[in-house]
Amino acid sequence: MYHKTRLHSRPVHFANLLEGLMNPELSSTEHKLKHNALVNILENEQQYQLQIVAPGLKKEDFKIEVENDKMNISFEQENTTTGIQEKWIRQEFSMSSFKRSFSLNEKIDSSAIQAIYENGILNVHLPKKEKEAVKTHSIAVQ
């Protein structure tokens, strides 16, 4: 069985794949992803929406804070040891911590921000402030 990896342009036999997985270049990329959750940002007329990939967590695990014009979203898990004597050879879908910060512009109603966590995605809804009706008035020339 052959498998093409992102570090090799030629096919690699499955038996040799484990050796490729131990490549330090690949490990450093994984380390960055584990500590920096991936985010999609959407916008429509009513709101901005952040989609943060964070599988395997619980809604209680997240900490979301808004201070002035900045929103911080974070997660931190303490390392706990179990009595099981298993050794991970490779673990890609584990996240021990992350922190992402976002600047909030004047269009966002920060008092109405909502967050929903389902199916491994944290959805943060940032509603836009309602546009004030343009008030017109005449100025008398003196």
Summary of the structure (lengths in Angstrom):
residues: 142
radius of gyration: 22.9
end to end distance: 89.0
largest distance: 90.0
contacts: 276
relative contact order: 0.18
helix: 18%
strand: 35%
